[in-house]
Amino acid sequence: MSFVIYAVLAAALIAAFLIVAKKKETRRFGVLLVAVCVLLEIFLFNFHAFHLVGGDYEEFSIPLEDAKQYGFNNLRTDFVSNSEGREVRLRFDEVGRPIGTVKFEIDYEEGNYGGKYAPYVDVRIDASDDTNTADFRMNVAEGQLIKGNEGSQYIILDLSGNVKDIQFKMTTADGVAYQIKSIIFNSPKPFEPSAWRLLAIVGIAFAIYALLKFPSLKESCEDRKKLWRGSAIVITGAFCAIAVALTVVYNLNSTGYPFTSFTLKTGNQITRELVDAFRAGQVHLLIEPTDELLALENPYDWSVRLEEKIPSLWDHLLYEGKYYSYYGIAPVLLLFLPYNLITGFYFPTPEAVLIFGVIGIIFLSLLFMEIIKRFFPRIPLSFAICSLLILQLCSGIMYCFCSPLFYEIAQASGFAFTMMGFYFLIRSGVVGKGRISRVSLCASSFCLATAVLCRPTLALYCVVALIFIAFGFFKNLRTARDEGKKPLSSSVGYLASALVCFAVIGSIQMAYNYMRFGSILDFGIQYSLTINDFTRSQYHTDFVAIGFWNFLFAFPIVRPEFPFVFSNFSTLDVNGYYFVANRNAIGLLWRALPMLAYFLAIKAYRRLDKSTRRPALAILLPTCIIAPFIIIFTIWESGYGVRYSVDFAVQMIIGALMIIYTLVGTEKQESRAIVKGFVEKFFVIALFVAFVSNFALIYDYLGKSGNLAAQFLNFERIFEFWR
């Protein structure tokens, strides 16, 4: 059946290229591409199907009763589980024949994983052959027998001459029960073409071809506005679909259902505990600390709580005998509390992260499109498409969908409001040409201030926004004078639209801080009951270096196993306690190659007109370098987690992109075409690297040990074709 599906798909792709493509060159490339993919499928991706060809291999089986069996009673008649963590073994002596493949026929006990998801068995093989007859060569082969994956039932052996003795050592996940029906030697591995692999290769190859060859993509965004807008919509829609897919995968893997119930009566400290507290008219949580916890000399010392087995609420704040939440209240006020008031239930966390994350994805695209429209309308369309794809791939928001806990609520909502805030800030026209829109300016200050109510770290971008507002203030004054308006009244109106939301929402945050901790500037992070005592932790510059290295500079590792690119996290051999939430680390400098443009920043600065140098420096330096660097600096106390990149990655990449666009746009006329051609190829390479490296990090970040463990293994087998 898979062969038929593959053949139909290959024929459909060839027909599509012949019918849809307008140019002969495109039709020729498309047909050739599919033909090459088919040949690769036959002779490369399925080369194990030819493994027995030309050898003296005769298919045979040995009755299981003839095997020496260890670790169970009778593997053929009894279902064996690994609930006790044991290994079971089958040993066949004096085989005396060449063996090229081993096929297992296994039944799995119904009801595993609710009877809904496929289990698997790990097999390791010891064997002796004509080159080593006295004893086994240990672990000469291994495989995973995945239920529902026919190809995985075959293990390929590369032995020499006759096999004397062979032994199979089998383990599986706890609770999985299996039964061996038969073991067949020298059965040819079936030919298994993959439609998904064909689509992936054709799609990536043709996308690269289009970006390099399509004339329409070499024209400017301004000249091809509809195509640029349509491309941005498709890209944004695709990433929104990926967000939904990641959420569904998380839910299926953890609960077995694609979406969480919307009639929950439980929740976490953001979705339920803060909601209940606000409904009760208080800022501290309803649950009370135990007397044993309050009696401790230092309740913030995790080791003492653990040793004395004193219960406490993890990652909650403890202050003057009350529990509080450190996390921002904007998601509570805007979503969780209204939902509870209307329905009486608590809104689910994964779907909340999805909603905020999708809003952020949409407004990231809108922000980038606004930057292109106002400042770089003449850049080639291929530059813009590659740049938008790189931004979406590297934004960091995808990690929030992979593990949507209450931490991710804060980060996803903060990301959403930050992207909205910067979009409206650029749209307001406070920098660049055109009239100032006070409505957009007011919307910007509202969103950026609300971002702080989601995540206090993002207050830095409110400070950055004040620089934009300052430039807009002087622009507004000039406009008022030119139009004969009163500068004072115009300035008052401008400042009101720019700052009122900052003042009002900032006052809410400061009042909330004061009601909790008696200080308008105290967010309370030091009172956290977590793995580290923040009240006594000391600053060490070495810890800061760990963050900068892993977020920005860690070079990827390439290995011949899926997903092929791997993290290179390092603690730099620092001698001290540094919390590591996860070890996913490929520096932004390599995941987003346009970041290399920062090494050309001085050259780009000198290329600008003198009248625009200082404004550009005053805006880009704080927004794209200083604020992100401060955020990375402050992470030293919380430790490393790749999801923190959602707070600064977009800003840093946009700054680098603007440097590239400036250099290309100010190049001399006689060399501009050569430079554009070089940068065009650079962007395509950067996009491919961004896709591969970010996909690898996101895939590695996914939890793969739940209900979908076997499905993840099936997916990996599509690309690990040599197994």
Secondary structure, DSSP 4 states (H G I P E B T S, - for coil): -HHHHHHHHHHHHHHHHHHH--SHHHHHHHHHHHHHHHHHHHHTTTGGGGTTTTS----EE--GGGSEEESSS-TTTS-EE-TT---EEEEE----B---EEEEEEEE-TTGGGGTS--EEEEEEEEEETTEEEEEEEEEEEEEEETT-GGGGEEE----S-B--EEEEEEE-TT-EEEEEEEEESPPPPP---HHHHHHHHHHHHHHHHHHH-GGGGSBTTTTHHHHHHHHHHHHHHHHHHHHHHHHHHHHHHHSSSS--SSBS---IIIIIHHHHHHTT-SS-SSPPPHHHHHSS-TT-HHHHHHTT----TT-EEETTEEE--S-SHHIIIIIHHHHHHHSSB--HHHHHHHHHHHHHHHHHHHHHHHHHHH-TTSBHHHHHHHHHHHHHHSSHHHHHHS-SHHHHHHHHHHHHHHHHHHHHHHTTSSSSS---HHHHHHHHHHHHHHHHH-GGGHHHHHHHHHHHHHHHHHHHHHHHHTT--HHHHHHHHHHHHHHHHHHHHHHHHHHHHHHHS-TT---GGGB-SSS-TTT----HHHHHHHHIIIIIPPPEE-SSTTSEE-----TT--S---BS------HHHHSGGGGGGGGHHHHHHHS-HHHHHHHHHHHIIIIIIHHHHHHHHTTTT-B-GGGGGGTHHHHHHHHHHHHHHHHHTS-HHHHHHHHHHHHHHHHHHHHHHHHHHHHHHHHHS--SSTTHHHHHHHHHHH-TT-
